[in-house]
Amino acid sequence: MNSARRPVRWLVPLVLVIVWLGLGGAFGSSAGRLGEVSTNDQAAFLPQNAESTKVIEQQKAFHQQETVPAIVVWTAADGADLSEAQQKAATAALRSLADEEGVGGAPSPAFRSQDGKALQGVVPLSPDLGDRLTDVLDGIERAAAEVPDTRAQLAGPAATQADLKDAFAGIDGLLLGVALAAVLLILLLVYRSVLLPFLIIISSVFALGVAGAIVYVLADNGVVRVDGQVQGILSILVIGAATDYALLLTARFREELATTGDRATAAWAATRGSCGAIAASAATVALGLLALLLSDLTNNRALGPVGAIGVVCAVLTTLTFLPAVLALIGKAAFWPAKPKSADVETGGHGIWSRVAHWVDTRPRQLWIVTTGLLLAGAAFFPSLQSKGVPLDELFVNDAPSVAAQQTLGQHFPGGSGQPAVIIVDAEKVTAVQQAASGTPGVAGVKVVTGGPGTQPLVVDGRVRIDATLADAPDSDAAKRTVQNLRDRVHAADPSTLVGGYTAQQYDTQRTAEHDKNLIIPVVLTIILVILIVLLRSLLLPVLLVATVVLNYLATLGIAGLVFEHGFGFSGTDASVPLYGFVFLVALGVDYNIFLMSRVREETLRLGTRQGMLRGLVATGGVITSAGVVLAATFAALIVIPLAFLAQIAFIVAFGVLLDTIVVRSLLVPALVRDIGPAVWWPGRLSRGPHREHSPVSGSDATTAEGNDRIIG
């Protein structure tokens, strides 16, 4: 009978491995293809219902075709005034571009600044240039360079879009390579084996390939909209999550293999023993991400399902491919090390036994001190200014479009090239124009006409007015001007709409604040429900959620100090607090799930006190390793030279380490130890009949437990 079952016993793992090898071969490069269907046009990710978004739709009617402006700014090489001859040469250079491929309309003449030291002109470009944008801008630069004794720079939306494309160029290979290299190095140090780290890496790459294929199909059919930021976060999230889940499963497999000696039995037992914690952990992250669908920001809504798909794929490879491989190769996965159980490995004297002893003997002092430290960090939470990233801080490195915009702002009104766009009924043009002209902070107002010296251009009964702002378009002063401008023109005509770059930034900031207030309670509720179902308790889930929220606040408080005084950021992207919350709280609960699911299992045999200590010793190493891996993978985002991703990288990496080292290792165990069996309220756990030695002191567990028994 056993001989008859033996072929079947190995058939299922073999089939699973073959299936995943096929999927890996078919979809291995799918994540890299996301660049083909992604867009880095920031206007595509504006709030759906914002006033500035409505302006974008209406202003399209005022062009024969939609265009993206490239602004050329000339300054004298020696800082002197520019002559009329140079102005004529600049105008001629602009006009020579009219018939060039990619130019979507007649370029403007060159206008002189009031100080006489700079010229500017606008070249409207077709919005669908794609990869040709860089070549078209290079052609504009070559033409502009023909003006003698001047320095030409390119600013405006088209130049910014080109710099964004350069920032995300090579994201597929570079980001993935850095993340995988960091994970591989950590795994080699943790396991001190040759084969297992590569198996975990292969499992995570398979997950990323399948996730990339699914997202590619959805994006190609317009179901989701993907940009470089979402693409980068997907890669990091899948690699980090798949590796974390793999660490938990392989640690359990190592214990079971050391106990049973049978690889197939150990693989099945490890999968059965860890699938509950892995599934619950994945559910918290996936559902937390899906809560982003409630956002009014398109890129937030895109990240929700895209991230959830990645997490589900990470779970699938961890619970199918990895156990199948381990069942086939057994102890060889750990070569040259030998698999040992947690108790044998620590021998009662390992670092986690010492941590458990500390928790056991000083629980109250420990949770009071750690809570105090986290509260001290959280006190600086208001220092994190989420008012948006100024244009000159958008890129971590020196981007040409940023330098050009700074030059433009030095010689022209701060809002030159990025006017506030006003769409008004034709009958109300005069009243609205007067209201806009009288608004403090507005440097000039111009009605769009059908041609030089003609009447206002009327399209569907509406007229466009461009209002140049006195301050830089990304400044707080400019945003206040837009708010005041809206109040004034709405008073003149309630149907008037005010949009443009500054209005878009203002609307995005307000929408992000609204999203944060809406989504954070939803995510907390989702996580709390999952923890209640998993742990069959009410008090403990509330405590766990409270600790990860405290960790989040402390992380953002410290981040605010580091960003301002260390990195020199004057503000963060408006979506950073929400992204940080979703990742830190959902991923922070992950580690508590890993810990407390094992504690609950041990408590059923040993009681709450010894169950807590045993669970901490058994999972301490693997959870810490998982935290380091996840922190390293998110830190890899710094290879993309964008302030937003650099900020997310720091917040998640630092927050995960703080959660892993302080919250999960010290604060939560100390709270559970101090509260005792009541922590499972209103659930009731009863200790089984087995007696085991304490992982801390080696004494009989029942001697120290005393009355630590809940009658079920």
C-alpha positions as CSV (number, residue, x, y, z in Angstrom):
1,M,0.0,0.0,0.0
2,N,2.8,2.4,0.9
3,S,4.6,1.5,-2.3
4,A,1.5,2.2,-4.3
5,R,1.1,5.7,-2.7
6,R,4.7,6.6,-3.1
7,P,4.5,7.7,-6.8
8,V,1.4,9.7,-6.1
9,R,3.0,11.3,-3.1
10,W,5.7,12.9,-5.3
11,L,3.5,13.5,-8.3
12,V,1.6,16.5,-6.9
13,P,4.8,18.5,-6.0
14,L,6.4,17.6,-9.3
15,V,3.3,18.8,-11.3
16,L,3.2,22.0,-9.3
17,V,6.9,22.7,-10.0
18,I,6.4,22.0,-13.7
19,V,3.4,24.3,-13.8
20,W,5.2,27.1,-12.2
21,L,8.2,26.7,-14.4
22,G,5.9,27.0,-17.4
23,L,4.2,30.1,-15.9
24,G,7.6,31.6,-15.2
25,G,8.8,31.0,-18.7
26,A,5.7,32.4,-20.2
27,F,5.3,35.5,-18.0
28,G,8.7,36.0,-16.6
29,S,9.2,39.2,-18.6
30,S,5.7,40.6,-18.1
31,A,6.6,43.0,-15.3
32,G,9.1,44.6,-17.7
33,R,6.4,45.1,-20.3
34,L,4.3,47.3,-18.1
35,G,6.3,50.3,-19.4
36,E,4.6,49.8,-22.7
37,V,1.2,50.5,-21.2
38,S,2.1,53.0,-18.5
39,T,1.8,56.8,-18.7
40,N,3.8,59.4,-16.8
41,D,1.4,62.2,-17.8
42,Q,0.6,63.7,-14.4
43,A,-2.6,65.2,-15.7
44,A,-4.0,61.6,-16.1
45,F,-3.9,61.1,-12.4
46,L,-5.8,64.2,-11.2
47,P,-8.9,64.0,-8.9
48,Q,-11.9,62.9,-11.0
49,N,-14.3,65.5,-9.7
50,A,-12.0,68.4,-9.1
51,E,-12.6,71.8,-10.7
52,S,-9.1,71.7,-12.4
53,T,-9.9,68.4,-14.0
54,K,-13.1,69.8,-15.5
55,V,-11.1,72.7,-16.9
56,I,-8.8,70.2,-18.7
57,E,-11.8,68.7,-20.5
58,Q,-13.3,72.0,-21.4
59,Q,-10.1,73.7,-22.6
60,K,-9.5,71.0,-25.2
61,A,-12.3,72.6,-27.3
62,F,-10.2,75.8,-27.6
63,H,-7.5,74.0,-29.6
64,Q,-7.8,72.3,-33.0
65,Q,-5.8,69.6,-31.2
66,E,-4.6,69.2,-27.7
67,T,-1.0,70.3,-27.1
68,V,1.7,70.2,-24.4
69,P,3.7,73.4,-24.1
70,A,7.5,73.4,-24.1
71,I,8.8,76.8,-22.9
72,V,12.2,78.0,-24.2
73,V,14.0,80.5,-22.1
74,W,17.2,82.4,-23.2
75,T,19.6,84.2,-21.0
76,A,22.8,86.0,-22.0
77,A,25.9,83.9,-21.4
78,D,27.5,86.7,-19.5
79,G,24.3,87.8,-17.7
80,A,24.0,91.0,-19.7
81,D,20.9,92.4,-21.3
82,L,19.7,90.8,-24.5
83,S,19.6,92.9,-27.6
84,E,16.8,93.3,-30.1
85,A,18.9,91.3,-32.6
86,Q,19.0,88.4,-30.2
87,Q,15.2,88.7,-29.7
88,K,14.6,88.6,-33.5
89,A,17.0,85.6,-33.8
90,A,15.1,83.8,-31.0
91,T,11.7,84.5,-32.7
92,A,13.1,83.2,-36.0
93,A,14.4,80.1,-34.3
94,L,10.9,79.5,-32.9
95,R,9.2,80.0,-36.2
96,S,11.6,77.6,-37.9
97,L,10.1,74.8,-35.7
98,A,6.5,75.3,-37.0
99,D,6.8,72.5,-39.6
100,E,8.9,70.1,-37.5
101,E,7.5,66.7,-36.7
102,G,5.8,66.6,-33.3
103,V,5.1,70.4,-33.1
104,G,1.3,70.7,-32.7
105,G,0.8,74.4,-33.5
106,A,2.5,77.7,-34.3
107,P,5.2,78.6,-31.8
108,S,4.9,82.0,-30.1
109,P,7.3,84.9,-30.8
110,A,10.1,85.5,-28.3
111,F,9.0,87.8,-25.4
112,R,11.5,89.9,-23.4
113,S,11.5,90.0,-19.6
114,Q,11.0,93.3,-17.8
115,D,14.6,93.3,-16.7
116,G,15.8,92.7,-20.3
117,K,18.0,89.8,-19.3
118,A,15.8,86.9,-20.6
119,L,13.6,85.8,-23.4
120,Q,10.9,83.2,-23.5
121,G,8.8,81.5,-26.2
122,V,6.3,78.6,-26.2
123,V,6.4,75.7,-28.6
124,P,3.1,73.6,-28.5
125,L,3.8,69.9,-28.9
126,S,1.6,67.0,-29.8
127,P,0.5,65.1,-26.6
128,D,1.0,61.6,-28.1
129,L,4.7,61.8,-28.8
130,G,5.6,59.0,-26.4
131,D,9.2,57.9,-26.8
132,R,9.7,60.5,-29.5
133,L,9.3,63.4,-27.0
134,T,13.0,63.5,-26.1
135,D,14.0,63.7,-29.8
136,V,11.6,66.5,-30.4
137,L,12.9,68.4,-27.4
138,D,16.5,67.9,-28.6
139,G,15.5,69.4,-31.9
140,I,14.0,72.5,-30.1
141,E,17.2,72.8,-28.1
142,R,19.3,72.7,-31.3
143,A,17.2,75.4,-32.9
144,A,17.3,77.6,-29.7
145,A,21.1,77.2,-29.5
146,E,21.4,79.1,-32.8
147,V,20.7,82.4,-31.0
148,P,24.2,83.9,-30.6
149,D,25.8,84.5,-27.2
150,T,22.9,83.0,-25.2
151,R,22.1,80.0,-23.1
152,A,18.9,78.2,-24.0
153,Q,16.9,76.0,-21.5
154,L,13.6,74.1,-21.8
155,A,10.9,74.4,-19.1
156,G,7.2,73.7,-19.0
157,P,5.1,70.5,-18.9
158,A,6.7,68.9,-21.9
159,A,10.2,69.3,-20.4
160,T,9.0,68.0,-17.0
161,Q,7.4,65.0,-18.7
162,A,10.6,64.2,-20.5
163,D,12.6,64.3,-17.2
164,L,10.0,62.0,-15.7
165,K,10.5,59.5,-18.6
166,D,14.3,59.7,-18.0
167,A,13.8,59.1,-14.2
168,F,11.8,55.9,-14.9
169,A,14.0,54.8,-17.8
170,G,15.4,51.3,-17.1
171,I,13.2,50.9,-14.0
172,D,12.4,47.3,-14.9
173,G,16.0,46.1,-14.8
174,L,17.6,48.5,-12.3
175,L,15.0,48.5,-9.6
176,L,14.4,44.7,-9.8
177,G,18.1,44.0,-9.9
178,V,18.9,46.1,-6.8
179,A,15.9,44.7,-4.9
180,L,16.8,41.1,-5.7
181,A,20.5,41.6,-4.9
182,A,19.6,43.0,-1.5
183,V,17.2,40.2,-0.7
184,L,19.7,37.5,-1.9
185,L,22.5,39.0,0.3
186,I,20.2,39.0,3.4
187,L,19.0,35.5,2.7
188,L,22.5,34.1,2.3
189,L,23.5,35.7,5.7
190,V,20.3,34.4,7.4
191,Y,20.3,30.9,6.2
192,R,24.0,30.3,5.5
193,S,22.9,28.0,2.7
194,V,23.5,28.1,-1.0
195,L,20.3,26.8,-2.6
196,L,17.4,28.0,-0.4
197,P,17.9,31.8,-1.1
198,F,17.8,31.2,-4.8
199,L,14.6,29.1,-4.5
200,I,13.0,32.0,-2.5
201,I,14.1,34.5,-5.2
202,I,12.8,32.3,-8.0
203,S,9.4,32.0,-6.1
204,S,9.2,35.8,-5.8
205,V,10.1,36.3,-9.5
206,F,7.5,33.9,-10.6
207,A,4.9,35.8,-8.5
208,L,6.0,39.1,-10.0
209,G,5.9,37.6,-13.5
210,V,2.3,36.4,-13.1
211,A,1.2,39.7,-11.4
212,G,2.9,41.7,-14.2
213,A,1.0,39.7,-16.9
214,I,-2.4,40.3,-15.2
215,V,-1.7,44.0,-14.7
216,Y,-0.5,44.3,-18.2
217,V,-3.7,42.9,-19.6
218,L,-5.8,45.1,-17.4
219,A,-3.8,48.3,-18.3
220,D,-3.8,47.4,-22.0
221,N,-7.6,47.2,-21.9
222,G,-8.0,50.4,-19.9
223,V,-9.2,48.8,-16.7
224,V,-6.4,50.3,-14.7
225,R,-4.0,53.2,-15.4
226,V,-0.4,52.5,-14.5
227,D,2.5,55.0,-14.2
228,G,6.1,54.5,-13.3
229,Q,5.4,54.9,-9.6
230,V,2.8,52.2,-9.5
231,Q,5.0,50.0,-11.6
232,G,7.9,50.4,-9.2
233,I,5.9,49.9,-6.1
234,L,4.4,46.7,-7.6
235,S,7.8,45.2,-8.1
236,I,9.0,46.1,-4.6
237,L,5.8,44.9,-3.0
238,V,5.7,41.5,-4.7
239,I,9.4,40.8,-4.0
240,G,9.1,41.9,-0.4
241,A,5.8,40.1,0.4
242,A,6.7,36.9,-1.4
243,T,10.1,36.8,0.4
244,D,8.4,37.5,3.8
245,Y,5.9,34.7,3.3
246,A,8.6,32.4,2.1
247,L,10.7,33.0,5.2
248,L,7.8,32.1,7.4
249,L,7.0,28.9,5.5
250,T,10.7,27.7,5.2
251,A,11.3,28.4,8.9
252,R,8.3,26.2,9.7
253,F,9.5,23.6,7.2
254,R,12.9,23.5,8.9
255,E,11.3,22.8,12.3
256,E,9.1,20.1,10.9
257,L,11.9,18.5,9.0
258,A,14.1,18.4,12.1
259,T,11.3,16.7,14.0
260,T,9.9,14.3,11.4
261,G,12.8,13.7,9.1
262,D,10.4,13.2,6.2
263,R,10.5,16.0,3.6
264,A,7.0,15.4,2.1
265,T,5.4,15.3,5.5
266,A,7.4,18.3,6.7
267,A,6.4,20.3,3.6
268,W,2.7,19.5,4.1
269,A,2.9,20.2,7.8
270,A,4.7,23.5,7.2
271,T,2.1,24.6,4.6
272,R,-0.8,23.6,6.9
273,G,0.8,25.3,9.9
274,S,1.7,28.6,8.2
275,C,-1.1,29.0,5.6
276,G,-3.5,30.6,8.1
277,A,-1.0,33.3,9.2
278,I,0.1,33.9,5.6
279,A,-3.4,34.1,4.3
280,A,-4.5,36.5,7.0
281,S,-1.4,38.6,6.5
282,A,-2.0,38.8,2.8
283,A,-5.6,39.6,3.3
284,T,-4.7,42.6,5.5
285,V,-2.4,44.0,2.9
286,A,-4.6,43.2,-0.1
287,L,-7.8,44.6,1.4
288,G,-5.9,47.6,2.8
289,L,-4.7,48.3,-0.7
290,L,-8.2,47.7,-2.2
291,A,-9.5,50.4,0.2
292,L,-7.6,52.8,-2.1
293,L,-10.4,52.4,-4.6
294,L,-12.3,54.8,-2.4
295,S,-9.8,57.5,-3.4
296,D,-10.7,60.2,-5.9
297,L,-7.0,60.2,-7.1
298,T,-6.6,58.0,-10.1
299,N,-3.1,56.8,-9.2
300,N,-4.3,55.8,-5.7
301,R,-7.1,53.8,-7.2
302,A,-4.7,52.2,-9.7
303,L,-2.3,51.1,-6.9
304,G,-5.2,49.4,-5.0
305,P,-6.0,46.6,-7.4
306,V,-2.5,46.4,-8.8
307,G,-0.9,45.9,-5.4
308,A,-3.6,43.5,-4.3
309,I,-3.0,41.4,-7.4
310,G,0.7,41.3,-6.6
311,V,0.1,40.2,-3.0
312,V,-2.3,37.4,-4.1
313,C,0.3,36.1,-6.6
314,A,3.0,36.2,-3.8
315,V,0.7,34.0,-1.6
316,L,0.1,31.6,-4.5
317,T,3.8,30.9,-5.2
318,T,4.6,30.7,-1.5
319,L,1.9,28.1,-0.8
320,T,2.3,26.0,-4.0
321,F,5.6,26.3,-5.7
322,L,7.8,26.7,-2.6
323,P,6.4,23.7,-0.6
324,A,6.5,21.6,-3.8
325,V,10.2,22.3,-4.3
326,L,11.0,21.7,-0.6
327,A,9.1,18.4,-0.7
328,L,11.2,17.3,-3.6
329,I,14.7,18.3,-2.4
330,G,14.3,18.2,1.4
331,K,17.4,18.8,3.5
332,A,19.4,19.7,0.4
333,A,17.7,23.1,0.4
334,F,19.6,24.1,3.6
335,W,23.0,22.7,2.5
336,P,25.7,23.1,3.9
337,A,23.7,23.9,7.1
338,K,21.5,21.3,8.8
339,P,17.9,22.0,9.6
340,K,17.2,22.4,13.3
341,S,14.2,23.1,15.4
342,A,13.9,26.5,17.1
343,D,14.7,25.1,20.5
344,V,17.7,23.0,19.4
345,E,19.0,26.0,17.5
346,T,18.9,28.4,20.4
347,G,19.7,25.9,23.0
348,G,18.0,28.1,25.5
349,H,20.8,30.7,25.2
350,G,20.1,32.3,21.8
351,I,19.3,36.0,21.4
352,W,15.6,35.4,21.3
353,S,15.7,33.3,24.5
354,R,17.4,36.3,26.1
355,V,14.7,38.7,24.7
356,A,12.0,36.3,26.0
357,H,13.6,36.3,29.4
358,W,13.7,40.1,29.4
359,V,10.0,40.2,28.5
360,D,9.2,37.6,31.1
361,T,10.9,39.3,34.0
362,R,10.2,43.0,33.2
363,P,7.1,43.2,31.1
364,R,5.5,46.3,32.6
365,Q,8.7,48.3,32.6
366,L,9.4,47.2,29.0
367,W,6.0,48.2,27.5
368,I,6.0,51.5,29.4
369,V,9.5,52.5,28.1
370,T,8.8,51.4,24.5
371,T,5.5,53.1,24.4
372,G,7.1,56.3,25.8
373,L,9.8,56.2,23.0
374,L,7.1,55.8,20.3
375,L,5.0,58.6,21.8
376,A,8.1,60.8,21.7
377,G,8.6,60.1,18.0
378,A,4.8,60.6,17.4
379,A,5.0,64.1,19.0
380,F,6.9,65.3,15.9
381,F,4.1,64.0,13.6
382,P,2.9,67.6,12.9
383,S,6.4,68.4,11.5
384,L,5.6,66.3,8.4
385,Q,4.3,68.9,5.9
386,S,2.2,67.1,3.3
387,K,1.5,70.2,1.2
388,G,3.1,68.9,-1.9
389,V,6.6,68.7,-3.3
390,P,7.9,71.9,-4.9
391,L,8.9,71.6,-8.5
392,D,12.6,72.2,-7.7
393,E,12.4,69.2,-5.3
394,L,10.4,66.9,-7.5
395,F,13.6,65.2,-8.7
396,V,16.3,64.0,-6.3
397,N,19.0,64.8,-8.8
398,D,19.4,68.0,-10.9
399,A,16.8,67.8,-13.6
400,P,17.1,70.2,-16.6
401,S,13.5,71.2,-16.5
402,V,13.8,72.2,-12.9
403,A,16.8,74.4,-13.6
404,A,15.0,76.0,-16.6
405,Q,11.9,76.7,-14.5
406,Q,14.1,78.4,-11.9
407,T,15.7,80.6,-14.6
408,L,12.2,81.4,-15.9
409,G,11.1,82.4,-12.4
410,Q,14.1,84.7,-11.9
411,H,13.2,86.9,-14.9
412,F,9.5,86.5,-15.5
413,P,6.4,86.4,-13.2
414,G,6.6,83.2,-11.1
415,G,3.7,81.7,-12.9
416,S,5.0,82.3,-16.4
417,G,4.3,79.3,-18.7
418,Q,1.9,77.8,-16.1
419,P,-1.0,80.2,-16.1
420,A,-4.3,79.7,-14.2
421,V,-6.8,78.7,-16.9
422,I,-10.3,80.3,-16.5
423,I,-13.3,78.9,-18.5
424,V,-16.2,81.4,-18.4
425,D,-19.5,82.0,-20.2
426,A,-19.1,84.4,-23.1
427,E,-21.7,86.8,-21.6
428,K,-19.7,87.1,-18.4
429,V,-16.2,87.6,-19.9
430,T,-15.8,91.3,-18.9
431,A,-17.0,90.8,-15.3
432,V,-14.8,87.7,-14.8
433,Q,-11.8,89.4,-16.4
434,Q,-12.1,92.3,-14.1
435,A,-12.5,90.0,-11.1
436,A,-9.4,88.1,-12.1
437,S,-7.3,91.2,-12.7
438,G,-8.2,92.6,-9.3
439,T,-7.1,89.4,-7.5
440,P,-3.9,89.9,-5.4
441,G,-1.2,87.6,-6.7
442,V,-2.3,87.7,-10.4
443,A,0.3,89.4,-12.5
444,G,-1.6,89.6,-15.8
445,V,-4.8,88.4,-17.5
446,K,-5.2,87.6,-21.2
447,V,-8.4,86.5,-23.0
448,V,-7.7,83.8,-25.7
449,T,-8.7,85.1,-29.1
450,G,-9.1,83.6,-32.5
451,G,-6.0,85.4,-33.8
452,P,-4.0,88.6,-33.5
453,G,-6.3,91.6,-32.7
454,T,-9.5,89.6,-33.0
455,Q,-12.4,89.1,-30.7
456,P,-12.4,86.5,-27.9
457,L,-12.6,82.9,-29.2
458,V,-16.0,81.5,-28.3
459,V,-16.4,77.7,-28.3
460,D,-19.8,76.3,-27.2
461,G,-20.6,79.6,-25.6
462,R,-17.5,79.6,-23.4
463,V,-14.3,81.7,-23.4
464,R,-10.9,80.9,-22.1
465,I,-8.9,83.4,-20.0
466,D,-5.3,82.8,-18.9
467,A,-4.2,84.4,-15.7
468,T,-0.4,84.6,-15.0
469,L,0.4,84.3,-11.3
470,A,3.0,86.4,-9.7
471,D,4.4,83.6,-7.6
472,A,6.0,80.3,-8.6
473,P,3.3,77.9,-9.7
474,D,4.1,75.3,-7.0
475,S,4.4,77.7,-4.1
476,D,2.0,78.1,-1.2
477,A,1.4,81.7,-2.2
478,A,0.3,80.7,-5.7
479,K,-2.1,78.1,-4.2
480,R,-3.6,80.8,-2.0
481,T,-3.9,83.0,-5.0
482,V,-5.8,80.3,-6.9
483,Q,-8.2,79.8,-3.9
484,N,-8.8,83.6,-3.8
485,L,-9.2,83.8,-7.6
486,R,-11.8,81.1,-7.5
487,D,-13.8,82.9,-4.8
488,R,-13.7,86.1,-6.9
489,V,-14.6,84.7,-10.3
490,H,-17.3,82.5,-8.8
491,A,-18.9,85.6,-7.3
492,A,-18.9,87.2,-10.8
493,D,-20.2,84.0,-12.5
494,P,-20.9,80.8,-10.5
495,S,-20.4,78.6,-13.6
496,T,-16.8,79.8,-14.1
497,L,-14.1,77.2,-13.7
498,V,-10.4,77.8,-12.7
499,G,-7.8,75.2,-13.5
500,G,-4.2,75.1,-14.6
501,Y,-1.0,73.6,-13.0
502,T,-1.3,75.4,-9.6
503,A,-5.0,74.6,-9.4
504,Q,-4.3,71.0,-10.1
505,Q,-1.7,70.9,-7.2
506,Y,-4.2,72.6,-4.9
507,D,-7.0,70.2,-5.8
508,T,-4.7,67.2,-5.5
509,Q,-3.6,68.3,-2.0
510,R,-7.2,68.8,-0.8
511,T,-8.3,65.5,-2.3
512,A,-5.5,63.7,-0.7
513,E,-6.5,65.1,2.7
514,H,-10.1,63.9,2.1
515,D,-8.9,60.5,1.0
516,K,-6.7,60.1,4.1
517,N,-9.6,60.9,6.4
518,L,-11.9,58.5,4.6
519,I,-9.6,55.5,3.8
520,I,-7.6,55.3,7.1
521,P,-10.7,54.4,9.2
522,V,-11.8,51.9,6.5
523,V,-8.3,50.2,6.6
524,L,-8.3,50.1,10.4
525,T,-11.7,48.5,10.4
526,I,-10.7,45.8,7.8
527,I,-7.6,44.9,9.8
528,L,-9.4,44.8,13.1
529,V,-12.0,42.4,11.7
530,I,-9.4,40.1,10.2
531,L,-7.5,40.0,13.5
532,I,-10.7,39.3,15.5
533,V,-11.5,36.4,13.2
534,L,-8.0,35.0,13.2
535,L,-7.3,35.4,17.0
536,R,-10.9,34.9,18.2
537,S,-10.4,37.7,20.6
538,L,-11.4,41.4,20.9
539,L,-8.9,42.9,23.3
540,L,-5.8,41.6,21.6
541,P,-6.7,42.8,18.1
542,V,-7.4,46.2,19.5
543,L,-4.1,46.3,21.2
544,L,-2.3,45.1,18.0
545,V,-3.9,47.8,15.9
546,A,-3.1,50.5,18.5
547,T,0.5,49.5,18.5
548,V,0.9,49.6,14.7
549,V,-0.9,52.9,14.6
550,L,1.5,54.3,17.2
551,N,4.4,53.0,15.2
552,Y,3.0,54.7,12.1
553,L,2.7,58.1,13.9
554,A,6.2,57.7,15.4
555,T,7.7,56.9,12.0
556,L,6.1,59.9,10.3
557,G,7.2,62.1,13.2
558,I,10.8,61.0,12.8
559,A,10.5,61.2,9.0
560,G,9.3,64.8,9.2
561,L,12.5,65.7,11.1
562,V,14.8,63.7,8.8
563,F,13.2,65.1,5.6
564,E,13.5,68.7,6.7
565,H,16.9,68.7,8.5
566,G,18.6,65.7,6.8
567,F,17.4,65.6,3.2
568,G,16.4,69.2,2.8
569,F,12.8,68.5,1.7
570,S,10.5,71.4,2.4
571,G,7.4,69.2,2.1
572,T,6.2,65.8,1.1
573,D,3.8,64.7,-1.6
574,A,0.2,64.9,-0.5
575,S,-0.3,61.2,-0.9
576,V,2.7,60.2,1.2
577,P,0.9,59.9,4.6
578,L,-1.8,57.7,3.1
579,Y,0.7,55.5,1.3
580,G,2.8,55.3,4.4
581,F,-0.3,54.3,6.4
582,V,-1.5,51.6,4.1
583,F,2.0,50.0,3.9
584,L,3.1,50.4,7.4
585,V,-0.1,49.5,9.2
586,A,-1.0,46.6,6.9
587,L,2.6,45.3,6.8
588,G,3.1,46.0,10.5
589,V,0.1,43.9,11.4
590,D,1.6,41.2,9.2
591,Y,4.4,40.6,11.7
592,N,2.1,40.7,14.6
593,I,-0.1,38.1,12.8
594,F,3.0,35.9,12.3
595,L,3.9,36.2,16.0
596,M,0.4,36.0,17.6
597,S,-0.9,33.1,15.4
598,R,2.1,31.1,16.7
599,V,1.5,32.4,20.2
600,R,-2.1,31.3,20.1
601,E,-1.0,27.8,18.9
602,E,1.5,27.5,21.7
603,T,-1.0,28.9,24.3
604,L,-3.4,26.1,23.6
605,R,-0.7,23.7,24.8
606,L,1.3,25.8,27.3
607,G,-0.9,28.6,28.6
608,T,-0.6,32.3,27.9
609,R,2.7,33.1,29.6
610,Q,4.7,30.2,28.2
611,G,2.8,30.4,24.9
612,M,3.9,34.0,24.5
613,L,7.5,33.3,25.4
614,R,7.7,30.1,23.2
615,G,6.1,31.9,20.3
616,L,8.6,34.8,20.6
617,V,11.5,32.5,20.6
618,A,10.2,30.4,17.7
619,T,9.4,33.3,15.4
620,G,11.8,35.9,16.5
621,G,14.6,35.2,14.0
622,V,12.3,34.6,11.0
623,I,10.2,37.7,11.6
624,T,13.2,40.0,12.1
625,S,14.7,38.6,8.9
626,A,11.4,39.2,7.1
627,G,11.4,42.8,8.4
628,V,15.0,43.4,7.2
629,V,14.2,42.0,3.8
630,L,11.1,44.1,3.4
631,A,12.9,47.3,4.5
632,A,15.7,46.5,2.1
633,T,13.4,46.0,-0.8
634,F,11.5,49.2,-0.2
635,A,14.8,51.1,0.3
636,A,15.6,50.0,-3.3
637,L,13.1,52.6,-4.5
638,I,15.8,55.3,-4.0
639,V,17.4,54.2,-7.3
640,I,14.5,56.1,-9.0
641,P,15.4,59.8,-8.6
642,L,12.0,61.1,-7.5
643,A,11.3,62.7,-4.2
644,F,8.0,60.9,-3.8
645,L,9.5,57.5,-4.0
646,A,12.5,58.5,-1.9
647,Q,10.1,59.6,0.8
648,I,8.0,56.4,0.6
649,A,11.3,54.3,0.7
650,F,12.5,55.9,3.9
651,I,9.1,55.9,5.7
652,V,8.4,52.2,4.9
653,A,12.0,51.0,5.5
654,F,12.4,52.8,8.7
655,G,8.9,52.1,9.9
656,V,9.2,48.4,9.2
657,L,12.4,48.1,11.1
658,L,11.0,50.1,14.0
659,D,8.0,47.8,14.0
660,T,10.0,44.6,13.8
661,I,12.6,45.5,16.4
662,V,10.6,47.5,18.9
663,V,6.8,46.9,18.5
664,R,6.7,43.2,17.6
665,S,9.8,42.1,19.6
666,L,9.3,44.1,22.8
667,L,6.1,46.1,23.1
668,V,3.5,43.5,22.0
669,P,5.1,40.5,23.9
670,A,5.4,42.7,27.1
671,L,1.8,43.8,26.9
672,V,0.6,40.2,26.4
673,R,2.8,39.0,29.3
674,D,1.6,41.7,31.6
675,I,-2.1,41.4,30.8
676,G,-2.0,37.6,31.0
677,P,-4.9,35.3,30.0
678,A,-7.3,38.2,29.9
679,V,-5.7,39.3,26.7
680,W,-7.8,36.7,24.8
681,W,-11.0,38.3,26.1
682,P,-13.8,37.5,25.3
683,G,-12.4,34.3,23.8
684,R,-11.4,31.5,26.0
685,L,-8.2,29.4,25.6
686,S,-7.5,26.3,27.6
687,R,-4.1,24.7,28.0
688,G,-3.7,21.2,26.9
689,P,-2.5,18.3,29.0
690,H,1.1,18.5,27.8
691,R,3.9,19.7,30.0
692,E,6.9,21.3,28.3
693,H,10.0,23.1,29.6
694,S,10.2,26.8,29.5
695,P,12.1,28.2,26.6
696,V,13.6,30.8,28.9
697,S,14.7,29.0,32.0
698,G,14.1,25.3,31.3
699,S,11.8,24.9,34.3
700,D,8.6,23.0,34.1
701,A,6.0,25.3,32.5
702,T,3.3,24.3,34.8
703,T,5.3,25.3,37.9
704,A,5.6,28.9,36.7
705,E,2.2,29.0,35.2
706,G,0.3,28.6,38.4
707,N,-3.2,29.8,37.7
708,D,-2.5,30.7,34.1
709,R,-5.3,28.5,32.8
710,I,-8.6,29.5,31.2
711,I,-11.2,26.9,31.5
712,G,-12.9,26.3,28.1
